[in-house]
Amino acid sequence: MSLFAHHMKSIIDIEIMGYELTPDGPTEHAIAAAIVGVMAILMAYGLYAMIRDVVRWRRRSPSAVER
């Protein structure tokens, strides 16, 4: 949502602590894209790690649980 928030300016004005959330120019767009990209990568890794851990937990042998 925050990535495309500046495109909604004609409908909704978004402000955070008095600062208008509208990237102007290529530098601010690149910074916003980089931040969103890092967030997407971290969320994807978190999802992967969660699935990996659940699969490991389910594959554990019953004898390992009894110890």
mmJSON file of the N, C-alpha and C atoms, coordinates in Angstrom:
{"data_MODEL":{"atom_site":{
"group_PDB":["ATOM","ATOM","ATOM","ATOM","ATOM","ATOM","ATOM","ATOM","ATOM","ATOM","ATOM","ATOM","ATOM","ATOM","ATOM","ATOM","ATOM","ATOM","ATOM","ATOM","ATOM","ATOM","ATOM","ATOM","ATOM","ATOM","ATOM","ATOM","ATOM","ATOM","ATOM","ATOM","ATOM","ATOM","ATOM","ATOM","ATOM","ATOM","ATOM","ATOM","ATOM","ATOM","ATOM","ATOM","ATOM","ATOM","ATOM","ATOM","ATOM","ATOM","ATOM","ATOM","ATOM","ATOM","ATOM","ATOM","ATOM","ATOM","ATOM","ATOM","ATOM","ATOM","ATOM","ATOM","ATOM","ATOM","ATOM","ATOM","ATOM","ATOM","ATOM","ATOM","ATOM","ATOM","ATOM","ATOM","ATOM","ATOM","ATOM","ATOM","ATOM","ATOM","ATOM","ATOM","ATOM","ATOM","ATOM","ATOM","ATOM","ATOM","ATOM","ATOM","ATOM","ATOM","ATOM","ATOM","ATOM","ATOM","ATOM","ATOM","ATOM","ATOM","ATOM","ATOM","ATOM","ATOM","ATOM","ATOM","ATOM","ATOM","ATOM","ATOM","ATOM","ATOM","ATOM","ATOM","ATOM","ATOM","ATOM","ATOM","ATOM","ATOM","ATOM","ATOM","ATOM","ATOM","ATOM","ATOM","ATOM","ATOM","ATOM","ATOM","ATOM","ATOM","ATOM","ATOM","ATOM","ATOM","ATOM","ATOM","ATOM","ATOM","ATOM","ATOM","ATOM","ATOM","ATOM","ATOM","ATOM","ATOM","ATOM","ATOM","ATOM","ATOM","ATOM","ATOM","ATOM","ATOM","ATOM","ATOM","ATOM","ATOM","ATOM","ATOM","ATOM","ATOM","ATOM","ATOM","ATOM","ATOM","ATOM","ATOM","ATOM","ATOM","ATOM","ATOM","ATOM","ATOM","ATOM","ATOM","ATOM","ATOM","ATOM","ATOM","ATOM","ATOM","ATOM","ATOM","ATOM","ATOM","ATOM","ATOM","ATOM","ATOM","ATOM","ATOM","ATOM","ATOM","ATOM","ATOM","ATOM"],
"id":[1,2,3,4,5,6,7,8,9,10,11,12,13,14,15,16,17,18,19,20,21,22,23,24,25,26,27,28,29,30,31,32,33,34,35,36,37,38,39,40,41,42,43,44,45,46,47,48,49,50,51,52,53,54,55,56,57,58,59,60,61,62,63,64,65,66,67,68,69,70,71,72,73,74,75,76,77,78,79,80,81,82,83,84,85,86,87,88,89,90,91,92,93,94,95,96,97,98,99,100,101,102,103,104,105,106,107,108,109,110,111,112,113,114,115,116,117,118,119,120,121,122,123,124,125,126,127,128,129,130,131,132,133,134,135,136,137,138,139,140,141,142,143,144,145,146,147,148,149,150,151,152,153,154,155,156,157,158,159,160,161,162,163,164,165,166,167,168,169,170,171,172,173,174,175,176,177,178,179,180,181,182,183,184,185,186,187,188,189,190,191,192,193,194,195,196,197,198,199,200,201],
"type_symbol":["N","C","C","N","C","C","N","C","C","N","C","C","N","C","C","N","C","C","N","C","C","N","C","C","N","C","C","N","C","C","N","C","C","N","C","C","N","C","C","N","C","C","N","C","C","N","C","C","N","C","C","N","C","C","N","C","C","N","C","C","N","C","C","N","C","C","N","C","C","N","C","C","N","C","C","N","C","C","N","C","C","N","C","C","N","C","C","N","C","C","N","C","C","N","C","C","N","C","C","N","C","C","N","C","C","N","C","C","N","C","C","N","C","C","N","C","C","N","C","C","N","C","C","N","C","C","N","C","C","N","C","C","N","C","C","N","C","C","N","C","C","N","C","C","N","C","C","N","C","C","N","C","C","N","C","C","N","C","C","N","C","C","N","C","C","N","C","C","N","C","C","N","C","C","N","C","C","N","C","C","N","C","C","N","C","C","N","C","C","N","C","C","N","C","C","N","C","C","N","C","C"],
"label_atom_id":["N","CA","C","N","CA","C","N","CA","C","N","CA","C","N","CA","C","N","CA","C","N","CA","C","N","CA","C","N","CA","C","N","CA","C","N","CA","C","N","CA","C","N","CA","C","N","CA","C","N","CA","C","N","CA","C","N","CA","C","N","CA","C","N","CA","C","N","CA","C","N","CA","C","N","CA","C","N","CA","C","N","CA","C","N","CA","C","N","CA","C","N","CA","C","N","CA","C","N","CA","C","N","CA","C","N","CA","C","N","CA","C","N","CA","C","N","CA","C","N","CA","C","N","CA","C","N","CA","C","N","CA","C","N","CA","C","N","CA","C","N","CA","C","N","CA","C","N","CA","C","N","CA","C","N","CA","C","N","CA","C","N","CA","C","N","CA","C","N","CA","C","N","CA","C","N","CA","C","N","CA","C","N","CA","C","N","CA","C","N","CA","C","N","CA","C","N","CA","C","N","CA","C","N","CA","C","N","CA","C","N","CA","C","N","CA","C","N","CA","C","N","CA","C","N","CA","C","N","CA","C","N","CA","C"],
"label_alt_id":[null,null,null,null,null,null,null,null,null,null,null,null,null,null,null,null,null,null,null,null,null,null,null,null,null,null,null,null,null,null,null,null,null,null,null,null,null,null,null,null,null,null,null,null,null,null,null,null,null,null,null,null,null,null,null,null,null,null,null,null,null,null,null,null,null,null,null,null,null,null,null,null,null,null,null,null,null,null,null,null,null,null,null,null,null,null,null,null,null,null,null,null,null,null,null,null,null,null,null,null,null,null,null,null,null,null,null,null,null,null,null,null,null,null,null,null,null,null,null,null,null,null,null,null,null,null,null,null,null,null,null,null,null,null,null,null,null,null,null,null,null,null,null,null,null,null,null,null,null,null,null,null,null,null,null,null,null,null,null,null,null,null,null,null,null,null,null,null,null,null,null,null,null,null,null,null,null,null,null,null,null,null,null,null,null,null,null,null,null,null,null,null,null,null,null,null,null,null,null,null,null],
"label_comp_id":["MET","MET","MET","SER","SER","SER","LEU","LEU","LEU","PHE","PHE","PHE","ALA","ALA","ALA","HIS","HIS","HIS","HIS","HIS","HIS","MET","MET","MET","LYS","LYS","LYS","SER","SER","SER","ILE","ILE","ILE","ILE","ILE","ILE","ASP","ASP","ASP","ILE","ILE","ILE","GLU","GLU","GLU","ILE","ILE","ILE","MET","MET","MET","GLY","GLY","GLY","TYR","TYR","TYR","GLU","GLU","GLU","LEU","LEU","LEU","THR","THR","THR","PRO","PRO","PRO","ASP","ASP","ASP","GLY","GLY","GLY","PRO","PRO","PRO","THR","THR","THR","GLU","GLU","GLU","HIS","HIS","HIS","ALA","ALA","ALA","ILE","ILE","ILE","ALA","ALA","ALA","ALA","ALA","ALA","ALA","ALA","ALA","ILE","ILE","ILE","VAL","VAL","VAL","GLY","GLY","GLY","VAL","VAL","VAL","MET","MET","MET","ALA","ALA","ALA","ILE","ILE","ILE","LEU","LEU","LEU","MET","MET","MET","ALA","ALA","ALA","TYR","TYR","TYR","GLY","GLY","GLY","LEU","LEU","LEU","TYR","TYR","TYR","ALA","ALA","ALA","MET","MET","MET","ILE","ILE","ILE","ARG","ARG","ARG","ASP","ASP","ASP","VAL","VAL","VAL","VAL","VAL","VAL","ARG","ARG","ARG","TRP","TRP","TRP","ARG","ARG","ARG","ARG","ARG","ARG","ARG","ARG","ARG","SER","SER","SER","PRO","PRO","PRO","SER","SER","SER","ALA","ALA","ALA","VAL","VAL","VAL","GLU","GLU","GLU","ARG","ARG","ARG"],
"label_asym_id":["A","A","A","A","A","A","A","A","A","A","A","A","A","A","A","A","A","A","A","A","A","A","A","A","A","A","A","A","A","A","A","A","A","A","A","A","A","A","A","A","A","A","A","A","A","A","A","A","A","A","A","A","A","A","A","A","A","A","A","A","A","A","A","A","A","A","A","A","A","A","A","A","A","A","A","A","A","A","A","A","A","A","A","A","A","A","A","A","A","A","A","A","A","A","A","A","A","A","A","A","A","A","A","A","A","A","A","A","A","A","A","A","A","A","A","A","A","A","A","A","A","A","A","A","A","A","A","A","A","A","A","A","A","A","A","A","A","A","A","A","A","A","A","A","A","A","A","A","A","A","A","A","A","A","A","A","A","A","A","A","A","A","A","A","A","A","A","A","A","A","A","A","A","A","A","A","A","A","A","A","A","A","A","A","A","A","A","A","A","A","A","A","A","A","A","A","A","A","A","A","A"],
"label_entity_id":["1","1","1","1","1","1","1","1","1","1","1","1","1","1","1","1","1","1","1","1","1","1","1","1","1","1","1","1","1","1","1","1","1","1","1","1","1","1","1","1","1","1","1","1","1","1","1","1","1","1","1","1","1","1","1","1","1","1","1","1","1","1","1","1","1","1","1","1","1","1","1","1","1","1","1","1","1","1","1","1","1","1","1","1","1","1","1","1","1","1","1","1","1","1","1","1","1","1","1","1","1","1","1","1","1","1","1","1","1","1","1","1","1","1","1","1","1","1","1","1","1","1","1","1","1","1","1","1","1","1","1","1","1","1","1","1","1","1","1","1","1","1","1","1","1","1","1","1","1","1","1","1","1","1","1","1","1","1","1","1","1","1","1","1","1","1","1","1","1","1","1","1","1","1","1","1","1","1","1","1","1","1","1","1","1","1","1","1","1","1","1","1","1","1","1","1","1","1","1","1","1"],
"label_seq_id":[1,1,1,2,2,2,3,3,3,4,4,4,5,5,5,6,6,6,7,7,7,8,8,8,9,9,9,10,10,10,11,11,11,12,12,12,13,13,13,14,14,14,15,15,15,16,16,16,17,17,17,18,18,18,19,19,19,20,20,20,21,21,21,22,22,22,23,23,23,24,24,24,25,25,25,26,26,26,27,27,27,28,28,28,29,29,29,30,30,30,31,31,31,32,32,32,33,33,33,34,34,34,35,35,35,36,36,36,37,37,37,38,38,38,39,39,39,40,40,40,41,41,41,42,42,42,43,43,43,44,44,44,45,45,45,46,46,46,47,47,47,48,48,48,49,49,49,50,50,50,51,51,51,52,52,52,53,53,53,54,54,54,55,55,55,56,56,56,57,57,57,58,58,58,59,59,59,60,60,60,61,61,61,62,62,62,63,63,63,64,64,64,65,65,65,66,66,66,67,67,67],
"pdbx_PDB_ins_code":[null,null,null,null,null,null,null,null,null,null,null,null,null,null,null,null,null,null,null,null,null,null,null,null,null,null,null,null,null,null,null,null,null,null,null,null,null,null,null,null,null,null,null,null,null,null,null,null,null,null,null,null,null,null,null,null,null,null,null,null,null,null,null,null,null,null,null,null,null,null,null,null,null,null,null,null,null,null,null,null,null,null,null,null,null,null,null,null,null,null,null,null,null,null,null,null,null,null,null,null,null,null,null,null,null,null,null,null,null,null,null,null,null,null,null,null,null,null,null,null,null,null,null,null,null,null,null,null,null,null,null,null,null,null,null,null,null,null,null,null,null,null,null,null,null,null,null,null,null,null,null,null,null,null,null,null,null,null,null,null,null,null,null,null,null,null,null,null,null,null,null,null,null,null,null,null,null,null,null,null,null,null,null,null,null,null,null,null,null,null,null,null,null,null,null,null,null,null,null,null,null],
"Cartn_x":[0.825,0.0,0.864,1.904,2.729,3.489,3.786,4.503,3.694,2.38,1.538,0.719,1.032,0.252,0.335,1.464,1.585,0.739,0.357,-0.514,-1.97,-2.286,-3.639,-3.809,-2.821,-2.864,-4.101,-4.565,-5.747,-6.997,-6.981,-8.143,-7.954,-6.779,-6.517,-5.167,-5.116,-3.831,-3.311,-2.094,-1.507,-0.381,-0.433,0.616,1.048,2.342,2.886,3.679,3.222,3.858,4.093,3.112,3.198,3.96,4.548,5.294,4.422,4.235,3.395,4.081,3.355,3.908,3.698,4.512,4.469,5.895,6.471,7.826,7.866,8.771,8.951,10.336,10.405,11.685,12.162,13.133,13.626,14.368,15.033,15.787,14.845,13.8,12.86,12.102,11.8,11.156,12.087,13.369,14.343,14.502,14.533,14.648,13.419,12.234,10.998,10.964,11.381,11.395,12.392,13.544,14.546,14.023,13.375,12.83,11.75,10.857,9.797,10.401,11.439,12.106,12.729,13.423,14.025,12.937,11.846,10.744,10.171,10.013,9.477,10.423,11.727,12.713,12.689,12.633,12.602,11.321,10.189,8.935,8.97,9.542,9.646,10.544,11.673,12.544,11.863,11.13,10.404,9.382,8.673,7.705,8.42,9.537,10.322,10.81,11.345,11.867,10.755,9.577,8.458,8.037,7.925,7.537,8.607,9.897,10.993,10.951,10.724,10.706,9.506,8.353,7.169,7.4,7.995,8.275,9.259,10.304,11.26,10.58,9.715,9.021,8.12,7.424,6.51,7.244,8.466,9.238,10.02,10.067,10.815,10.252,11.146,10.683,10.044,9.079,8.427,9.423,10.485,11.449,12.227,12.444,13.141,12.265,10.956,10.046,9.988,10.083,9.967,11.184,12.326,13.551,13.477],
"Cartn_y":[-1.191,0.0,1.247,1.253,2.455,2.719,1.654,1.833,2.658,2.446,3.138,4.258,4.592,5.614,6.97,7.299,8.606,8.716,7.596,7.628,7.897,7.752,7.99,9.428,10.28,11.642,12.393,12.135,12.85,12.452,11.269,10.791,11.014,10.638,10.702,11.369,12.342,12.931,12.153,11.631,10.836,11.627,11.766,12.446,11.572,11.558,10.864,11.885,12.175,13.142,14.474,14.922,16.209,16.204,15.062,14.965,14.269,14.9,14.349,13.147,12.043,10.804,10.769,11.53,11.539,11.616,10.494,10.535,11.407,12.353,13.216,12.953,12.76,12.569,11.142,10.839,9.459,8.962,9.851,9.407,8.893,9.641,9.203,7.949,7.833,6.621,5.419,5.608,4.519,4.094,5.066,4.743,3.977,4.435,3.747,2.337,2.18,0.857,-0.064,0.465,-0.345,-0.806,0.09,-0.27,-1.338,-1.148,-2.137,-3.464,-3.408,-4.634,-5.403,-4.685,-5.34,-5.949,-5.212,-5.745,-7.008,-7.025,-8.197,-9.387,-9.142,-10.219,-10.79,-9.922,-10.399,-11.18,-10.719,-11.456,-12.804,-12.85,-14.114,-15.094,-14.602,-15.481,-15.973,-15.093,-15.499,-16.581,-16.446,-17.47,-18.776,-18.7,-19.896,-20.571,-19.788,-20.35,-20.99,-20.37,-20.944,-22.283,-22.339,-23.594,-24.651,-24.266,-25.197,-25.776,-24.936,-25.401,-26.298,-25.979,-26.827,-28.188,-28.203,-29.489,-30.297,-29.667,-30.384,-30.914,-30.112,-30.529,-31.731,-31.712,-32.811,-34.074,-33.955,-35.136,-35.764,-35.09,-35.66,-37.019,-37.934,-39.28,-39.303,-40.193,-40.275,-40.626,-41.371,-41.729,-40.502,-39.544,-38.323,-37.469,-37.55,-36.78,-37.386,-38.699,-39.381,-39.146,-38.814,-38.634,-37.458],
"Cartn_z":[0.0,0.0,0.0,0.85,0.932,-0.364,-1.119,-2.374,-3.362,-3.405,-4.36,-3.726,-2.488,-1.781,-2.463,-3.04,-3.668,-4.937,-5.524,-6.698,-6.315,-5.028,-4.542,-4.062,-4.279,-3.765,-4.211,-5.407,-5.891,-5.115,-4.484,-3.73,-2.235,-1.71,-0.267,-0.055,0.838,1.237,2.439,2.334,3.401,4.036,5.35,6.09,7.256,7.51,8.667,9.457,10.665,11.561,10.854,10.1,9.432,8.121,7.753,6.5,5.467,4.339,3.291,2.641,2.523,1.98,0.467,-0.226,-1.69,-2.205,-2.621,-3.166,-4.424,-4.438,-5.597,-6.179,-7.438,-8.1,-8.061,-8.892,-9.011,-7.771,-7.052,-5.875,-4.789,-4.48,-3.447,-3.886,-5.179,-5.662,-5.535,-5.826,-5.706,-4.249,-3.336,-1.912,-1.44,-1.834,-1.445,-2.027,-3.287,-3.914,-3.214,-2.818,-2.118,-0.765,-0.045,1.267,1.125,0.167,-0.051,-0.52,-1.334,-1.783,-0.636,0.261,1.429,2.311,2.493,3.299,2.661,1.355,0.663,0.792,0.663,0.8,2.213,3.222,4.607,4.903,4.372,4.585,3.877,2.663,1.935,2.683,3.22,3.987,5.262,5.914,7.118,6.822,5.71,5.314,5.006,4.272,3.966,5.25,6.189,7.433,8.253,8.264,9.005,8.405,7.096,6.436,6.652,6.539,6.758,8.167,9.153,10.536,10.808,10.225,10.412,9.771,8.578,7.914,8.735,9.27,10.127,11.38,11.966,13.18,12.906,11.765,11.443,11.05,10.497,10.066,11.196,12.349,13.472,13.822,14.066,14.412,15.787,15.984,17.309,18.426,18.101,19.139,19.611,18.744,19.149,20.055,19.891,20.729,22.128,22.249,23.536,24.416,23.853,24.656,25.504],
"occupancy":[1.0,1.0,1.0,1.0,1.0,1.0,1.0,1.0,1.0,1.0,1.0,1.0,1.0,1.0,1.0,1.0,1.0,1.0,1.0,1.0,1.0,1.0,1.0,1.0,1.0,1.0,1.0,1.0,1.0,1.0,1.0,1.0,1.0,1.0,1.0,1.0,1.0,1.0,1.0,1.0,1.0,1.0,1.0,1.0,1.0,1.0,1.0,1.0,1.0,1.0,1.0,1.0,1.0,1.0,1.0,1.0,1.0,1.0,1.0,1.0,1.0,1.0,1.0,1.0,1.0,1.0,1.0,1.0,1.0,1.0,1.0,1.0,1.0,1.0,1.0,1.0,1.0,1.0,1.0,1.0,1.0,1.0,1.0,1.0,1.0,1.0,1.0,1.0,1.0,1.0,1.0,1.0,1.0,1.0,1.0,1.0,1.0,1.0,1.0,1.0,1.0,1.0,1.0,1.0,1.0,1.0,1.0,1.0,1.0,1.0,1.0,1.0,1.0,1.0,1.0,1.0,1.0,1.0,1.0,1.0,1.0,1.0,1.0,1.0,1.0,1.0,1.0,1.0,1.0,1.0,1.0,1.0,1.0,1.0,1.0,1.0,1.0,1.0,1.0,1.0,1.0,1.0,1.0,1.0,1.0,1.0,1.0,1.0,1.0,1.0,1.0,1.0,1.0,1.0,1.0,1.0,1.0,1.0,1.0,1.0,1.0,1.0,1.0,1.0,1.0,1.0,1.0,1.0,1.0,1.0,1.0,1.0,1.0,1.0,1.0,1.0,1.0,1.0,1.0,1.0,1.0,1.0,1.0,1.0,1.0,1.0,1.0,1.0,1.0,1.0,1.0,1.0,1.0,1.0,1.0,1.0,1.0,1.0,1.0,1.0,1.0],
"B_iso_or_equiv":[0.0,0.0,0.0,0.0,0.0,0.0,0.0,0.0,0.0,0.0,0.0,0.0,0.0,0.0,0.0,0.0,0.0,0.0,0.0,0.0,0.0,0.0,0.0,0.0,0.0,0.0,0.0,0.0,0.0,0.0,0.0,0.0,0.0,0.0,0.0,0.0,0.0,0.0,0.0,0.0,0.0,0.0,0.0,0.0,0.0,0.0,0.0,0.0,0.0,0.0,0.0,0.0,0.0,0.0,0.0,0.0,0.0,0.0,0.0,0.0,0.0,0.0,0.0,0.0,0.0,0.0,0.0,0.0,0.0,0.0,0.0,0.0,0.0,0.0,0.0,0.0,0.0,0.0,0.0,0.0,0.0,0.0,0.0,0.0,0.0,0.0,0.0,0.0,0.0,0.0,0.0,0.0,0.0,0.0,0.0,0.0,0.0,0.0,0.0,0.0,0.0,0.0,0.0,0.0,0.0,0.0,0.0,0.0,0.0,0.0,0.0,0.0,0.0,0.0,0.0,0.0,0.0,0.0,0.0,0.0,0.0,0.0,0.0,0.0,0.0,0.0,0.0,0.0,0.0,0.0,0.0,0.0,0.0,0.0,0.0,0.0,0.0,0.0,0.0,0.0,0.0,0.0,0.0,0.0,0.0,0.0,0.0,0.0,0.0,0.0,0.0,0.0,0.0,0.0,0.0,0.0,0.0,0.0,0.0,0.0,0.0,0.0,0.0,0.0,0.0,0.0,0.0,0.0,0.0,0.0,0.0,0.0,0.0,0.0,0.0,0.0,0.0,0.0,0.0,0.0,0.0,0.0,0.0,0.0,0.0,0.0,0.0,0.0,0.0,0.0,0.0,0.0,0.0,0.0,0.0,0.0,0.0,0.0,0.0,0.0,0.0],
"pdbx_formal_charge":[null,null,null,null,null,null,null,null,null,null,null,null,null,null,null,null,null,null,null,null,null,null,null,null,null,null,null,null,null,null,null,null,null,null,null,null,null,null,null,null,null,null,null,null,null,null,null,null,null,null,null,null,null,null,null,null,null,null,null,null,null,null,null,null,null,null,null,null,null,null,null,null,null,null,null,null,null,null,null,null,null,null,null,null,null,null,null,null,null,null,null,null,null,null,null,null,null,null,null,null,null,null,null,null,null,null,null,null,null,null,null,null,null,null,null,null,null,null,null,null,null,null,null,null,null,null,null,null,null,null,null,null,null,null,null,null,null,null,null,null,null,null,null,null,null,null,null,null,null,null,null,null,null,null,null,null,null,null,null,null,null,null,null,null,null,null,null,null,null,null,null,null,null,null,null,null,null,null,null,null,null,null,null,null,null,null,null,null,null,null,null,null,null,null,null,null,null,null,null,null,null],
"auth_seq_id":[1,1,1,2,2,2,3,3,3,4,4,4,5,5,5,6,6,6,7,7,7,8,8,8,9,9,9,10,10,10,11,11,11,12,12,12,13,13,13,14,14,14,15,15,15,16,16,16,17,17,17,18,18,18,19,19,19,20,20,20,21,21,21,22,22,22,23,23,23,24,24,24,25,25,25,26,26,26,27,27,27,28,28,28,29,29,29,30,30,30,31,31,31,32,32,32,33,33,33,34,34,34,35,35,35,36,36,36,37,37,37,38,38,38,39,39,39,40,40,40,41,41,41,42,42,42,43,43,43,44,44,44,45,45,45,46,46,46,47,47,47,48,48,48,49,49,49,50,50,50,51,51,51,52,52,52,53,53,53,54,54,54,55,55,55,56,56,56,57,57,57,58,58,58,59,59,59,60,60,60,61,61,61,62,62,62,63,63,63,64,64,64,65,65,65,66,66,66,67,67,67],
"auth_comp_id":["MET","MET","MET","SER","SER","SER","LEU","LEU","LEU","PHE","PHE","PHE","ALA","ALA","ALA","HIS","HIS","HIS","HIS","HIS","HIS","MET","MET","MET","LYS","LYS","LYS","SER","SER","SER","ILE","ILE","ILE","ILE","ILE","ILE","ASP","ASP","ASP","ILE","ILE","ILE","GLU","GLU","GLU","ILE","ILE","ILE","MET","MET","MET","GLY","GLY","GLY","TYR","TYR","TYR","GLU","GLU","GLU","LEU","LEU","LEU","THR","THR","THR","PRO","PRO","PRO","ASP","ASP","ASP","GLY","GLY","GLY","PRO","PRO","PRO","THR","THR","THR","GLU","GLU","GLU","HIS","HIS","HIS","ALA","ALA","ALA","ILE","ILE","ILE","ALA","ALA","ALA","ALA","ALA","ALA","ALA","ALA","ALA","ILE","ILE","ILE","VAL","VAL","VAL","GLY","GLY","GLY","VAL","VAL","VAL","MET","MET","MET","ALA","ALA","ALA","ILE","ILE","ILE","LEU","LEU","LEU","MET","MET","MET","ALA","ALA","ALA","TYR","TYR","TYR","GLY","GLY","GLY","LEU","LEU","LEU","TYR","TYR","TYR","ALA","ALA","ALA","MET","MET","MET","ILE","ILE","ILE","ARG","ARG","ARG","ASP","ASP","ASP","VAL","VAL","VAL","VAL","VAL","VAL","ARG","ARG","ARG","TRP","TRP","TRP","ARG","ARG","ARG","ARG","ARG","ARG","ARG","ARG","ARG","SER","SER","SER","PRO","PRO","PRO","SER","SER","SER","ALA","ALA","ALA","VAL","VAL","VAL","GLU","GLU","GLU","ARG","ARG","ARG"],
"auth_asym_id":["A","A","A","A","A","A","A","A","A","A","A","A","A","A","A","A","A","A","A","A","A","A","A","A","A","A","A","A","A","A","A","A","A","A","A","A","A","A","A","A","A","A","A","A","A","A","A","A","A","A","A","A","A","A","A","A","A","A","A","A","A","A","A","A","A","A","A","A","A","A","A","A","A","A","A","A","A","A","A","A","A","A","A","A","A","A","A","A","A","A","A","A","A","A","A","A","A","A","A","A","A","A","A","A","A","A","A","A","A","A","A","A","A","A","A","A","A","A","A","A","A","A","A","A","A","A","A","A","A","A","A","A","A","A","A","A","A","A","A","A","A","A","A","A","A","A","A","A","A","A","A","A","A","A","A","A","A","A","A","A","A","A","A","A","A","A","A","A","A","A","A","A","A","A","A","A","A","A","A","A","A","A","A","A","A","A","A","A","A","A","A","A","A","A","A","A","A","A","A","A","A"],
"auth_atom_id":["N","CA","C","N","CA","C","N","CA","C","N","CA","C","N","CA","C","N","CA","C","N","CA","C","N","CA","C","N","CA","C","N","CA","C","N","CA","C","N","CA","C","N","CA","C","N","CA","C","N","CA","C","N","CA","C","N","CA","C","N","CA","C","N","CA","C","N","CA","C","N","CA","C","N","CA","C","N","CA","C","N","CA","C","N","CA","C","N","CA","C","N","CA","C","N","CA","C","N","CA","C","N","CA","C","N","CA","C","N","CA","C","N","CA","C","N","CA","C","N","CA","C","N","CA","C","N","CA","C","N","CA","C","N","CA","C","N","CA","C","N","CA","C","N","CA","C","N","CA","C","N","CA","C","N","CA","C","N","CA","C","N","CA","C","N","CA","C","N","CA","C","N","CA","C","N","CA","C","N","CA","C","N","CA","C","N","CA","C","N","CA","C","N","CA","C","N","CA","C","N","CA","C","N","CA","C","N","CA","C","N","CA","C","N","CA","C","N","CA","C","N","CA","C","N","CA","C","N","CA","C","N","CA","C"],
"pdbx_PDB_model_num":[1,1,1,1,1,1,1,1,1,1,1,1,1,1,1,1,1,1,1,1,1,1,1,1,1,1,1,1,1,1,1,1,1,1,1,1,1,1,1,1,1,1,1,1,1,1,1,1,1,1,1,1,1,1,1,1,1,1,1,1,1,1,1,1,1,1,1,1,1,1,1,1,1,1,1,1,1,1,1,1,1,1,1,1,1,1,1,1,1,1,1,1,1,1,1,1,1,1,1,1,1,1,1,1,1,1,1,1,1,1,1,1,1,1,1,1,1,1,1,1,1,1,1,1,1,1,1,1,1,1,1,1,1,1,1,1,1,1,1,1,1,1,1,1,1,1,1,1,1,1,1,1,1,1,1,1,1,1,1,1,1,1,1,1,1,1,1,1,1,1,1,1,1,1,1,1,1,1,1,1,1,1,1,1,1,1,1,1,1,1,1,1,1,1,1,1,1,1,1,1,1]
}}}
